[in-house]
Amino acid sequence: MEIYTETTAQPLLKTLNDWEFNNNGIEKKFVFKNFNQALGFIVQIGVLAEKANHHPELFNVYNKVNVRLSTHDAGGLTDKDFLLANAIEKL
């Protein structure tokens, strides 16, 4: 399984909207109208994550959701993370 560095991840990051490389993973901050929309988004991510058997780090404060993807068992950023990020972008 290939582990991406900040440099090798750049071409794939360019295909995503506003995702950033940080500490061997990728992250994005989402802002919603209210807590209900933010929570609904988290639930949708949970469904995608279960199907992919790949679980993100999710942080929520009121209408804000921060998503962090990194393949922990591989020790860094992999194709699994980019696949899930692309699926999240389609929500």
SULLIN-V74401 format. One record per residue. N is the residue number from 1. PHI is phi in whole degrees, -180 to 180 (* if undefined). OMEGA is omega as a letter, one per 20 degrees, with the letter a starting at -180 (NA if undefined). D_FIRST is the distance of its C-alpha to the first C-alpha in Angstrom with 2 decimals. Layout:
# SULLIN-V74401
N/PHI/OMEGA/D_FIRST  N/PHI/OMEGA/D_FIRST
This chain:
# SULLIN-V74401
1/*/a/0.00  2/-72/r/3.80  3/-102/a/6.47  4/-86/r/9.63  5/-96/r/12.98  6/-59/a/16.25  7/-71/a/16.97  8/-73/r/13.92  9/-80/a/14.04  10/-56/r/17.70  11/-59/r/17.70  12/-74/r/15.90  13/-63/r/18.16  14/-66/r/21.11  15/-87/a/20.59  16/-110/r/21.04  17/-92/r/24.38  18/67/r/24.80  19/-83/a/21.35  20/-128/r/20.93  21/-77/r/18.33  22/-156/r/19.43  23/51/r/18.28  24/63/r/14.48  25/-154/r/14.79  26/-124/a/16.86  27/-139/r/20.32  28/-149/r/23.24  29/-106/r/26.79  30/-115/r/28.72  31/-126/a/32.50  32/-120/a/34.58  33/-67/a/38.31  34/-158/a/38.55  35/-63/a/36.98  36/-59/r/37.13  37/-67/r/35.01  38/-63/a/32.44  39/-65/r/32.33  40/-61/r/32.08  41/-63/r/29.05  42/-61/r/27.37  43/-62/r/28.20  44/-63/r/26.74  45/-63/r/23.42  46/-59/r/23.60  47/-64/r/24.06  48/-61/a/21.04  49/-63/r/18.89  50/-63/r/20.25  51/-62/a/19.61  52/-87/a/15.93  53/51/a/15.76  54/-146/a/14.36  55/-112/a/17.12  56/-81/r/18.08  57/-92/a/20.57  58/-121/r/23.85  59/-127/a/26.98  60/-130/r/30.29  61/-135/a/33.71  62/48/a/36.28  63/-101/a/35.22  64/-113/r/32.09  65/-130/r/28.50  66/-105/a/25.70  67/-114/r/22.15  68/-126/r/19.21  69/-120/r/15.57  70/-160/a/12.83  71/-90/a/10.15  72/-61/a/12.20  73/-71/r/10.55  74/-98/r/7.48  75/79/r/10.37  76/169/a/10.13  77/-86/a/9.74  78/-133/r/6.99  79/-58/r/8.09  80/-56/a/9.52  81/-69/r/11.83  82/-70/r/13.05  83/-64/r/13.73  84/-70/r/15.72  85/-60/r/17.43  86/-64/r/18.58  87/-66/r/19.93  88/-63/r/21.71  89/-62/a/23.25  90/-85/a/24.88  91/-69/NA/26.70
